[in-house]
Amino acid sequence: MIKVSDLGFAYQKSRAKAIKGIDFHIKKGEIFGFLGPSGAGKTTTQRIIIGLLQGYSGSVEVMGKERREWGQEFFERIGVAFDFPNLYLKLTAAENLQLVAAYYQNKPRNIEVLLDRVGLLPDRDKKVEAFSKGMKMRLNFIRAILHDPELLFFDEPTSGLDPLNAKIIKDIILELKAQGRTIFLTTHNMTVAEQLCDRVAFIVEGEIPVIDSPKELMVQHGAHTVKIEYHKGNTTKAETFPMEGLKENQQVFDILKRRDIKTIHSQEATLEDIFIKLTGRKLI
């Protein structure tokens, strides 16, 4: 769906390049995560692909065509939800969706169903200016999927949401993937990336040092050990064993056979640990 080759970009007011010759591709039906701290180039890359930023170098091929060659028909096929909702504050939630639906040739999805899905149906006739940030984020999200696009761009889709509403948004994203939609997700929330993404790219200062699946990265950079916590009398003991030779380790067998096990965990690294290890930067 997307193939980016040697992409470069610099803002006119800055001499330094915001994007420095990056390469990546996104397959159809994939959730691809762009992970990095603020100012790393995540949103800039998204905006180039969407068409909000021009004057880039290199190649950006989207759905088989160079981005520069697409006309207005491109926007019929994509959905976009940025971290800062751009809504009509003087209109109600329902009026916002009805107005946006009128922009597209595609028949819109059922507005009532979408509002209900994200818990906004009781607020359908309230003006958006009275909404909290979380309510605006949810409305902005369903606005992006209203016209049933095949390629979706989400920028920090769970920002400002409580755990319950964040789960609703994540569940919808996974449903969209199951329907064959392709999703380009930018975030600095590593938990969201672990839960949703098929592959992730780390981006720092406009460069990509690594692209892989979260699972592979966590296994490759983990400690390759297993930690067993078990009850011994009135105390809880914890012991760590190397993965290599685990099936012949008599001490492990003795613990499993004789003790009440509390937890068993492989010591995989978190995505945040890996990010810091590979880039030397924190996600802030």
Backbone bond lengths (Angstrom), bond angles and torsions (degrees), N, CA, C in turn:
res aa  C-N    CA-C-N  psi(-1)  N-CA   C-N-CA  omega(-1)  CA-C   N-CA-C  phi
1 M - - - 1.470 - - 1.528 112.24 -
2 I 1.322 115.84 -38.51 1.465 120.43 179.66 1.520 109.09 -134.37
3 K 1.327 116.47 132.24 1.459 121.74 175.08 1.523 108.59 -133.62
4 V 1.319 116.08 114.39 1.462 122.38 -177.92 1.519 108.77 -110.08
5 S 1.328 116.56 127.16 1.467 121.28 -177.85 1.530 110.26 -129.97
6 D 1.328 115.55 123.39 1.467 122.71 175.01 1.530 111.85 50.07
7 L 1.324 116.56 43.58 1.462 121.26 -177.03 1.525 110.90 -73.92
8 G 1.325 114.90 128.27 1.454 120.97 175.99 1.513 110.38 -132.70
9 F 1.342 115.27 147.92 1.467 119.05 179.12 1.529 109.86 -158.68
10 A 1.335 115.57 140.19 1.467 121.42 175.12 1.526 108.49 -135.33
11 Y 1.324 115.87 135.32 1.462 120.13 175.16 1.534 108.84 -73.02
12 Q 1.329 116.53 146.95 1.463 121.46 -173.95 1.527 112.51 -61.05
13 K 1.334 116.73 -34.05 1.464 120.20 -176.78 1.529 112.65 -82.85
14 S 1.315 116.86 -3.09 1.472 120.19 -177.96 1.516 110.12 -124.08
15 R 1.306 115.94 138.94 1.463 119.77 177.08 1.531 111.23 -79.37
16 A 1.337 116.24 -29.13 1.469 120.33 -177.16 1.520 110.39 -78.15
17 K 1.321 115.80 144.07 1.452 120.64 178.13 1.524 110.37 -76.27
18 A 1.347 115.79 133.31 1.457 120.41 176.53 1.517 110.69 -79.78
19 I 1.336 116.75 -31.84 1.469 123.26 177.97 1.523 107.39 -126.78
20 K 1.353 116.38 131.01 1.466 120.02 -168.80 1.525 112.44 -123.35
21 G 1.323 116.21 71.82 1.460 120.21 172.17 1.516 114.90 67.63
22 I 1.330 117.41 46.74 1.465 120.56 -176.64 1.527 111.98 -86.99
23 D 1.330 115.33 155.14 1.462 123.38 178.86 1.525 109.23 -133.47
24 F 1.329 116.69 133.40 1.462 120.93 171.00 1.532 108.69 -167.32
25 H 1.321 116.16 164.37 1.460 120.15 175.29 1.524 108.46 -137.32
26 I 1.333 116.17 156.01 1.464 122.46 178.39 1.517 107.92 -127.94
27 K 1.320 116.38 123.62 1.453 121.62 -177.66 1.526 111.10 -82.39
28 K 1.320 115.94 155.67 1.463 121.64 176.74 1.527 109.32 -60.82
29 G 1.324 116.34 134.54 1.451 121.33 177.99 1.517 114.31 79.32
30 E 1.333 117.18 12.21 1.452 122.07 -177.04 1.531 110.64 -103.70
31 I 1.337 115.77 146.30 1.459 120.99 167.18 1.519 106.45 -100.53
32 F 1.323 115.56 112.68 1.454 122.22 -175.70 1.520 108.13 -110.42
33 G 1.331 116.46 124.42 1.452 121.07 -178.10 1.512 112.67 -102.02
34 F 1.316 115.75 134.97 1.462 123.16 174.66 1.526 105.69 -108.86
35 L 1.320 117.15 110.50 1.457 120.96 -171.36 1.516 110.84 -114.76
36 G 1.310 115.30 134.42 1.452 118.98 178.18 1.512 111.53 176.47
37 P 1.334 117.02 166.17 1.467 120.90 178.84 1.525 111.09 -72.29
38 S 1.316 115.71 171.10 1.460 120.41 176.70 1.528 109.92 -59.11
39 G 1.336 115.86 136.18 1.459 120.33 179.01 1.513 114.93 83.03
40 A 1.341 116.96 8.40 1.465 120.05 -177.12 1.529 113.29 -79.38
41 G 1.334 116.79 -20.63 1.459 120.63 -177.73 1.517 114.01 117.23
42 K 1.340 117.61 5.80 1.460 121.69 -178.04 1.529 111.45 -61.95
43 T 1.331 115.18 -57.94 1.459 119.88 -176.10 1.519 111.28 -67.98
44 T 1.328 117.48 -35.59 1.468 120.78 177.49 1.527 110.50 -58.78
45 T 1.327 116.83 -45.56 1.470 120.64 179.63 1.520 110.69 -62.00
46 Q 1.336 116.55 -45.68 1.464 120.31 178.05 1.527 110.82 -57.73
47 R 1.305 116.64 -44.65 1.466 120.00 -175.84 1.518 112.23 -69.20
48 I 1.317 117.32 -29.60 1.468 119.98 173.95 1.523 109.77 -65.69
49 I 1.326 116.68 -46.66 1.464 120.52 -178.30 1.527 110.61 -65.31
50 I 1.326 116.64 -40.30 1.464 120.59 179.27 1.527 110.94 -66.78
51 G 1.336 116.95 -33.58 1.460 121.11 -179.85 1.509 113.63 111.24
52 L 1.332 117.24 6.49 1.463 120.30 179.20 1.519 112.41 -78.65
53 L 1.334 116.73 -21.01 1.459 122.15 175.21 1.520 108.83 -121.13
54 Q 1.323 116.59 132.07 1.451 121.54 179.35 1.525 109.47 -120.08
55 G 1.318 116.24 -179.35 1.455 119.68 179.06 1.515 113.22 79.76
56 Y 1.309 116.52 24.46 1.467 120.16 177.69 1.521 110.47 -83.15
57 S 1.317 116.23 160.13 1.463 121.76 172.56 1.525 108.69 -107.13
58 G 1.326 116.15 161.44 1.454 120.20 -176.66 1.517 111.02 87.86
59 S 1.322 116.07 -159.37 1.458 121.17 -175.73 1.525 110.82 -126.85
60 V 1.342 115.14 137.62 1.464 122.57 173.40 1.521 107.00 -129.37
61 E 1.319 116.03 100.33 1.468 121.41 -178.76 1.522 108.45 -99.97
62 V 1.334 116.31 123.93 1.461 121.36 -178.80 1.527 108.68 -125.30
63 M 1.328 116.25 123.79 1.464 122.55 -179.40 1.529 111.22 51.37
64 G 1.342 114.71 41.69 1.450 120.83 173.48 1.512 116.30 85.10
65 K 1.330 118.45 4.87 1.466 121.50 -177.21 1.526 110.08 -137.33
66 E 1.335 115.72 138.99 1.464 120.19 176.18 1.529 109.35 -58.54
67 R 1.335 115.45 138.47 1.475 119.50 -174.27 1.520 112.01 -58.10
68 R 1.316 117.90 -35.66 1.473 121.18 -179.26 1.529 111.92 -62.81
69 E 1.332 117.06 -23.04 1.465 121.47 -174.89 1.526 113.13 -90.02
70 W 1.327 117.50 -8.89 1.464 120.75 179.37 1.526 110.16 -77.99
71 G 1.317 115.46 145.68 1.460 121.69 172.41 1.521 110.47 -104.21
72 Q 1.335 116.53 -156.49 1.463 121.08 -177.94 1.524 112.80 -65.65
73 E 1.347 116.86 -19.92 1.470 119.22 179.62 1.523 112.29 -63.35
74 F 1.327 115.93 -19.02 1.464 120.63 178.96 1.529 111.37 -58.19
75 F 1.338 116.37 -38.57 1.459 120.65 -174.09 1.521 112.89 -74.39
76 E 1.335 116.62 -14.75 1.467 119.42 172.87 1.523 111.13 -69.31
77 R 1.314 116.66 -22.83 1.460 120.89 -170.97 1.522 114.05 -105.38
78 I 1.339 116.56 -1.54 1.467 119.56 -179.80 1.528 110.84 -124.70
79 G 1.330 114.87 156.85 1.458 121.62 172.93 1.516 108.45 -128.04
80 V 1.330 117.13 142.32 1.466 121.32 -173.76 1.524 110.08 -134.31
81 A 1.337 116.48 131.64 1.468 121.49 172.74 1.518 108.13 -134.75
82 F 1.320 115.86 108.05 1.456 120.86 179.27 1.526 111.05 -85.09
83 D 1.335 115.04 167.96 1.462 122.29 -178.73 1.534 111.47 -66.25
84 F 1.330 117.09 -28.16 1.458 120.91 179.19 1.532 108.68 -108.80
85 P 1.343 117.07 101.41 1.476 120.49 -174.30 1.523 112.60 -57.39
86 N 1.321 115.90 132.29 1.461 122.25 177.42 1.526 107.56 -109.64
87 L 1.331 115.55 88.36 1.453 121.62 -174.61 1.527 110.59 -118.32
88 Y 1.327 115.99 163.54 1.458 121.34 176.82 1.525 108.06 -86.65
89 L 1.323 116.37 102.46 1.461 121.61 -169.42 1.528 113.15 -67.59
90 K 1.312 117.96 -28.41 1.463 120.65 -178.06 1.528 112.88 -84.63
91 L 1.339 116.14 -5.88 1.455 120.53 177.26 1.525 110.34 -99.84
92 T 1.303 116.33 159.43 1.454 120.51 175.91 1.524 110.19 -76.94
93 A 1.331 116.00 171.94 1.468 120.09 178.29 1.525 110.57 -59.83
94 A 1.332 116.53 -46.43 1.466 120.33 -179.23 1.522 110.94 -64.98
95 E 1.324 117.70 -40.74 1.466 121.17 -179.96 1.515 111.07 -65.08
96 N 1.334 117.65 -37.11 1.463 120.89 175.39 1.524 110.73 -57.45
97 L 1.310 116.32 -48.49 1.465 120.08 -177.44 1.524 111.49 -68.87
98 Q 1.313 117.05 -38.79 1.469 120.55 179.03 1.523 111.14 -64.28
99 L 1.331 116.65 -40.16 1.458 120.56 179.36 1.525 110.82 -66.92
100 V 1.330 116.88 -46.31 1.461 120.76 -179.96 1.525 110.50 -63.76
101 A 1.328 117.20 -39.67 1.467 120.92 179.26 1.530 111.29 -59.65
102 A 1.329 116.12 -31.77 1.473 120.61 -178.93 1.521 112.06 -70.37
103 Y 1.342 118.17 -16.87 1.454 121.11 179.69 1.532 112.17 -74.00
104 Y 1.330 117.27 -21.27 1.465 121.31 -170.02 1.526 112.00 -107.75
105 Q 1.320 114.24 151.24 1.460 120.21 174.77 1.531 110.74 -78.97
106 N 1.340 115.68 -31.73 1.460 119.44 179.49 1.529 110.25 -63.41
107 K 1.311 115.75 141.76 1.454 120.41 177.53 1.523 108.95 -67.42
108 P 1.331 118.14 128.06 1.468 119.93 -176.71 1.520 112.64 -71.53
109 R 1.324 114.93 154.35 1.448 120.30 173.30 1.529 108.93 -71.26
110 N 1.314 116.96 164.74 1.454 122.38 -177.17 1.534 110.62 -63.89
111 I 1.314 115.93 115.72 1.462 121.86 -175.50 1.527 111.37 -63.40
112 E 1.328 116.51 -41.68 1.464 119.78 -178.85 1.527 110.87 -62.73
113 V 1.318 116.08 -41.41 1.465 120.66 -179.45 1.523 110.58 -64.35
114 L 1.327 116.77 -43.33 1.467 120.51 179.75 1.522 111.92 -64.05
115 L 1.327 116.53 -44.63 1.464 120.07 179.02 1.530 110.72 -62.32
116 D 1.312 115.87 -40.85 1.464 119.83 179.48 1.520 111.11 -65.07
117 R 1.330 115.80 -38.77 1.468 119.96 -176.81 1.525 111.65 -61.15
118 V 1.325 117.67 -35.59 1.471 120.27 -178.62 1.526 112.35 -102.06
119 G 1.336 116.28 15.16 1.459 120.43 173.76 1.511 115.31 76.26
120 L 1.331 117.82 21.90 1.465 120.71 -177.47 1.523 113.70 -109.68
121 L 1.326 118.04 3.56 1.462 119.72 -178.36 1.529 112.43 -60.14
122 P 1.338 119.41 -40.23 1.477 118.38 177.31 1.527 113.15 -63.79
123 D 1.343 116.63 -18.38 1.465 121.31 -177.72 1.523 112.41 -105.66
124 R 1.317 116.74 15.56 1.474 120.60 -173.74 1.523 112.71 -58.36
125 D 1.328 118.07 -31.63 1.469 121.28 -175.55 1.526 112.92 -104.51
126 K 1.328 116.74 13.63 1.463 120.97 175.54 1.521 109.92 -91.83
127 K 1.331 116.09 143.01 1.463 119.86 177.10 1.526 109.81 -68.18
128 V 1.315 116.20 140.96 1.461 121.94 -174.59 1.520 112.27 -66.77
129 E 1.322 117.81 -23.07 1.462 120.40 179.39 1.531 111.68 -61.03
130 A 1.341 117.04 -20.62 1.465 121.09 -180.00 1.539 112.00 -93.77
131 F 1.315 117.37 -0.32 1.468 121.46 -177.93 1.529 111.08 -77.60
132 S 1.325 115.38 148.78 1.459 120.90 169.60 1.523 109.53 -74.39
133 K 1.342 117.06 170.65 1.471 119.35 178.07 1.522 110.94 -61.04
134 G 1.332 116.19 -40.67 1.456 119.48 179.99 1.516 112.40 -62.41
135 M 1.316 117.54 -40.57 1.468 121.49 177.86 1.527 110.43 -65.25
136 K 1.332 116.22 -40.53 1.472 119.90 178.11 1.529 110.75 -64.83
137 M 1.328 116.53 -39.08 1.468 120.51 179.15 1.529 110.46 -62.26
138 R 1.322 116.74 -42.64 1.463 120.12 -179.67 1.527 111.27 -67.60
139 L 1.318 116.70 -40.55 1.459 120.22 177.99 1.528 110.16 -66.09
140 N 1.314 116.83 -41.96 1.457 121.57 178.63 1.529 111.45 -61.75
141 F 1.332 115.35 -37.32 1.465 120.26 -179.93 1.525 110.91 -64.56
142 I 1.335 117.70 -49.80 1.468 118.12 -177.78 1.523 111.39 -71.36
143 R 1.330 117.15 -24.45 1.467 119.41 173.64 1.523 110.56 -61.97
144 A 1.349 116.86 -35.01 1.465 121.06 -178.71 1.518 112.73 -69.60
145 I 1.334 117.20 -28.33 1.478 119.67 -177.23 1.524 112.51 -103.28
146 L 1.327 116.51 3.74 1.464 122.73 -173.72 1.524 113.17 -57.19
147 H 1.336 117.28 -39.60 1.469 121.62 -174.93 1.532 112.34 -96.97
148 D 1.325 116.47 16.21 1.459 123.85 174.49 1.535 112.39 56.30
149 P 1.342 118.08 54.99 1.470 120.92 -178.86 1.523 111.87 -73.86
150 E 1.333 116.15 158.68 1.467 120.39 -179.66 1.522 112.71 -92.64
151 L 1.335 117.41 -17.44 1.462 122.22 179.95 1.523 107.95 -129.51
152 L 1.340 115.62 125.37 1.464 120.40 -174.09 1.519 111.55 -122.24
153 F 1.332 115.69 140.65 1.457 122.72 177.83 1.530 107.94 -119.38
154 F 1.317 116.40 116.80 1.461 121.18 177.88 1.524 109.55 -119.19
155 D 1.326 115.87 128.67 1.460 122.06 178.62 1.525 107.65 -112.32
156 E 1.331 117.51 109.91 1.466 123.37 -177.90 1.532 111.00 49.01
157 P 1.330 118.13 61.86 1.474 120.50 -172.41 1.523 115.12 -66.55
158 T 1.347 118.72 -19.19 1.464 120.31 -179.74 1.530 112.74 -105.77
159 S 1.328 116.93 8.46 1.470 120.62 -179.45 1.530 110.88 -60.06
160 G 1.327 116.78 131.37 1.458 120.99 176.82 1.511 115.13 78.66
161 L 1.338 117.28 6.55 1.463 120.30 -178.31 1.524 111.18 -102.56
162 D 1.332 116.34 145.11 1.454 120.50 173.46 1.531 108.42 -73.36
163 P 1.333 118.76 165.61 1.475 121.16 -175.46 1.524 114.62 -54.52
164 L 1.344 117.69 -39.12 1.464 119.98 -178.70 1.519 111.40 -65.98
165 N 1.326 117.57 -48.42 1.462 120.37 -179.48 1.520 111.72 -70.82
166 A 1.331 117.40 -31.85 1.462 119.68 174.80 1.527 110.43 -62.76
167 K 1.332 116.60 -39.36 1.468 119.95 178.62 1.529 111.23 -65.25
168 I 1.324 116.67 -38.16 1.468 119.95 177.87 1.524 110.42 -60.31
169 I 1.334 116.70 -45.40 1.463 121.01 179.92 1.527 110.61 -64.47
170 K 1.329 117.25 -43.29 1.469 120.82 179.63 1.526 110.94 -64.31
171 D 1.321 116.81 -38.69 1.472 120.10 178.05 1.534 110.94 -63.36
172 I 1.324 116.42 -41.09 1.474 119.77 179.14 1.524 110.20 -64.99
173 I 1.331 117.18 -40.98 1.469 120.61 178.53 1.529 110.53 -59.95
174 L 1.319 117.26 -43.21 1.470 120.78 178.60 1.525 110.93 -66.30
175 E 1.323 117.57 -34.90 1.467 120.91 176.18 1.528 110.58 -65.42
176 L 1.323 116.61 -40.78 1.469 120.72 177.87 1.527 110.58 -61.52
177 K 1.321 116.55 -41.45 1.457 120.56 176.35 1.531 110.83 -61.09
178 A 1.340 116.32 -43.54 1.465 120.89 180.00 1.524 111.65 -62.84
179 Q 1.322 116.58 -25.86 1.470 121.62 177.64 1.526 112.21 -84.19
180 G 1.333 117.34 0.62 1.461 121.28 177.98 1.514 115.17 94.77
181 R 1.336 117.38 6.71 1.457 119.51 178.33 1.537 110.23 -74.92
182 T 1.317 115.66 151.82 1.465 122.03 177.14 1.515 108.26 -105.11
183 I 1.337 116.57 135.27 1.458 120.42 -172.08 1.524 110.70 -130.17
184 F 1.326 115.65 125.88 1.469 123.33 175.27 1.518 106.56 -107.83
185 L 1.329 116.19 112.08 1.458 122.16 -172.06 1.522 110.10 -117.19
186 T 1.320 117.24 124.78 1.464 120.00 174.93 1.523 109.07 -107.44
187 T 1.325 116.10 138.56 1.456 119.69 -177.81 1.522 110.47 -163.97
188 H 1.333 115.83 160.59 1.458 120.06 165.50 1.527 109.28 -114.39
189 N 1.344 116.12 9.52 1.458 122.20 178.09 1.532 108.70 -92.12
190 M 1.327 116.65 102.75 1.455 120.85 -174.74 1.527 112.85 -69.24
191 T 1.326 117.64 -27.79 1.464 119.95 177.10 1.521 110.38 -65.44
192 V 1.315 117.18 -43.48 1.468 121.33 176.81 1.527 110.13 -60.16
193 A 1.325 116.92 -43.43 1.464 121.24 179.77 1.526 111.44 -62.74
194 E 1.332 117.21 -43.64 1.465 121.00 179.15 1.517 111.18 -61.70
195 Q 1.318 116.56 -39.45 1.460 120.95 -175.71 1.527 113.17 -76.30
196 L 1.332 117.68 -29.90 1.463 120.17 -169.76 1.526 115.79 -111.01
197 C 1.318 117.98 -34.39 1.465 119.66 -163.77 1.524 113.68 -86.75
198 D 1.341 114.70 138.29 1.464 121.32 171.04 1.521 110.23 -75.62
199 R 1.321 115.88 -41.60 1.461 121.80 175.13 1.518 108.66 -139.98
200 V 1.324 115.21 155.92 1.463 120.32 177.61 1.524 109.28 -133.11
201 A 1.325 114.41 150.49 1.467 121.67 171.64 1.514 107.51 -119.49
202 F 1.326 116.56 130.94 1.463 121.11 172.70 1.520 107.91 -87.14
203 I 1.320 116.58 129.36 1.461 119.89 177.07 1.524 109.43 -126.04
204 V 1.323 115.64 129.95 1.464 122.90 179.82 1.517 108.04 -139.70
205 E 1.323 116.16 125.59 1.469 122.33 178.12 1.532 111.36 50.68
206 G 1.322 115.22 43.01 1.459 120.94 174.38 1.508 116.17 77.69
207 E 1.329 118.11 10.65 1.467 122.07 -179.95 1.524 110.35 -127.06
208 I 1.337 116.24 152.22 1.460 121.81 -179.40 1.528 108.90 -114.25
209 P 1.340 118.53 107.49 1.463 120.52 179.49 1.528 114.24 -82.54
210 V 1.331 117.94 -20.60 1.462 119.04 -176.75 1.522 110.97 -157.52
211 I 1.354 115.13 145.09 1.463 123.06 172.15 1.526 107.22 -137.02
212 D 1.339 116.70 127.27 1.458 120.14 177.98 1.521 108.18 -169.62
213 S 1.331 116.86 176.19 1.459 120.29 175.31 1.522 108.93 -76.40
214 P 1.332 117.91 147.91 1.466 119.61 177.91 1.526 112.36 -54.86
215 K 1.330 116.59 -41.86 1.463 119.94 -177.94 1.520 111.33 -62.18
216 E 1.334 116.83 -46.25 1.469 119.95 -179.12 1.530 111.10 -63.27
217 L 1.309 116.76 -41.63 1.469 120.07 179.08 1.530 110.87 -63.33
218 M 1.324 116.36 -41.49 1.463 120.61 -178.13 1.527 111.35 -67.51
219 V 1.344 116.29 -36.58 1.458 119.83 178.36 1.530 110.71 -72.34
220 Q 1.339 116.48 -46.32 1.470 121.36 -177.36 1.523 112.31 -60.07
221 H 1.323 116.30 -38.16 1.457 120.08 -173.20 1.525 112.82 -104.43
222 G 1.331 116.79 8.80 1.455 120.42 177.36 1.516 111.32 -79.97
223 A 1.335 115.27 -179.46 1.467 121.11 -175.65 1.522 112.99 -85.37
224 H 1.364 118.09 -7.02 1.463 122.83 -178.83 1.528 111.12 54.91
225 T 1.320 114.28 41.66 1.461 120.74 177.23 1.524 109.45 -132.59
226 V 1.329 115.72 164.39 1.455 122.63 175.84 1.524 108.24 -120.98
227 K 1.312 115.77 130.32 1.464 120.84 178.25 1.523 109.20 -106.32
228 I 1.328 116.15 125.77 1.462 121.83 179.68 1.527 108.76 -114.85
229 E 1.314 115.87 124.40 1.466 121.30 173.33 1.522 108.11 -106.47
230 Y 1.318 116.69 133.62 1.468 119.78 -177.47 1.517 110.02 -146.39
231 H 1.335 113.96 158.86 1.454 120.40 179.80 1.518 109.81 -87.69
232 K 1.319 115.24 134.16 1.462 121.46 175.17 1.522 107.02 -136.37
233 G 1.331 115.16 102.60 1.452 119.68 -173.12 1.514 109.86 66.54
234 N 1.314 115.49 -128.34 1.466 120.41 179.42 1.524 113.19 -95.97
235 T 1.307 116.88 9.08 1.465 120.67 -177.87 1.525 111.12 -118.15
236 T 1.323 115.00 163.64 1.461 121.47 174.80 1.521 108.72 -110.77
237 K 1.307 115.82 124.93 1.456 122.00 179.16 1.527 109.47 -104.26
238 A 1.313 116.49 152.81 1.468 122.04 176.33 1.516 109.10 -135.03
239 E 1.328 115.34 131.60 1.462 120.31 176.99 1.524 109.60 -134.67
240 T 1.317 115.32 147.20 1.460 121.49 -177.76 1.521 109.62 -118.31
241 F 1.345 115.56 135.55 1.464 121.62 -176.77 1.526 109.92 -129.17
242 P 1.331 118.05 144.38 1.467 120.58 177.41 1.531 110.88 -68.41
243 M 1.340 115.71 144.28 1.473 120.50 176.80 1.526 111.08 -60.57
244 E 1.333 115.82 -41.28 1.459 120.58 -178.27 1.532 109.58 -64.05
245 G 1.306 116.09 124.70 1.454 121.10 179.02 1.514 114.19 79.40
246 L 1.344 117.02 12.12 1.464 120.26 -175.96 1.528 112.02 -60.76
247 K 1.335 116.84 -39.19 1.471 119.50 -175.38 1.527 112.97 -70.78
248 E 1.352 117.38 -14.20 1.462 120.63 175.98 1.529 112.66 -105.90
249 N 1.313 116.90 6.68 1.465 120.65 -174.73 1.534 110.15 -82.52
250 Q 1.330 115.98 107.87 1.460 121.22 -176.12 1.528 111.88 -66.23
251 Q 1.330 116.56 -33.03 1.464 119.80 179.86 1.522 111.11 -63.30
252 V 1.347 115.97 -38.69 1.469 120.51 177.30 1.518 109.83 -63.57
253 F 1.339 116.91 -44.99 1.463 120.42 179.24 1.522 111.68 -60.70
254 D 1.320 116.46 -41.04 1.461 120.68 -179.28 1.532 110.70 -62.75
255 I 1.352 116.48 -42.12 1.461 120.19 179.05 1.529 110.81 -64.09
256 L 1.329 115.83 -46.35 1.467 120.13 -178.78 1.521 111.67 -63.08
257 K 1.330 116.01 -34.47 1.467 120.75 -176.33 1.520 112.36 -81.10
258 R 1.327 117.48 -37.31 1.456 120.68 -168.80 1.528 114.86 -105.39
259 R 1.310 116.91 -16.60 1.456 119.15 -174.16 1.533 111.65 -113.70
260 D 1.346 114.93 155.49 1.461 120.92 171.85 1.526 107.77 -82.62
261 I 1.324 115.41 114.93 1.468 120.28 -175.15 1.526 110.37 -80.55
262 K 1.323 115.18 133.69 1.462 121.17 175.43 1.527 110.99 -93.41
263 T 1.337 117.02 -52.67 1.471 121.40 177.39 1.524 110.21 -148.33
264 I 1.342 114.98 153.47 1.465 122.01 169.80 1.520 107.14 -133.23
265 H 1.333 117.33 123.51 1.462 120.23 -178.08 1.521 110.99 -137.72
266 S 1.341 115.21 133.63 1.465 118.71 165.74 1.526 107.19 -74.41
267 Q 1.305 116.03 144.40 1.467 121.07 -172.89 1.530 111.51 -91.91
268 E 1.331 115.28 63.64 1.456 120.15 177.66 1.524 109.72 -74.10
269 A 1.304 115.22 145.02 1.469 119.33 175.88 1.524 109.49 -74.00
270 T 1.311 117.05 151.64 1.458 120.38 172.68 1.524 109.41 -81.09
271 L 1.324 116.44 160.31 1.461 119.36 177.38 1.524 111.40 -60.93
272 E 1.315 116.09 -34.50 1.467 118.22 179.20 1.524 110.98 -66.93
273 D 1.352 116.44 -41.19 1.463 119.96 176.25 1.530 110.62 -58.68
274 I 1.331 115.29 -44.36 1.466 120.71 -177.95 1.520 110.42 -65.97
275 F 1.328 116.04 -41.76 1.457 120.24 179.59 1.521 110.99 -58.64
276 I 1.334 115.98 -47.53 1.465 120.37 179.64 1.521 110.82 -63.67
277 K 1.334 116.83 -40.92 1.463 121.63 -179.70 1.525 111.81 -62.61
278 L 1.338 117.10 -43.23 1.461 120.76 -174.04 1.526 113.55 -85.50
279 T 1.303 117.34 -24.74 1.469 119.72 -174.69 1.523 113.11 -114.21
280 G 1.329 116.90 -18.74 1.457 119.55 -175.75 1.499 113.80 71.75
281 R 1.342 115.94 13.04 1.471 121.03 -178.44 1.515 110.57 -120.35
282 K 1.334 116.22 151.91 1.446 121.61 173.13 1.516 109.92 -97.53
283 L 1.319 115.77 157.34 1.449 121.11 180.00 1.524 109.51 -88.87
284 I 1.341 115.77 92.85 1.452 120.29 -179.45 1.522 109.06 -129.43
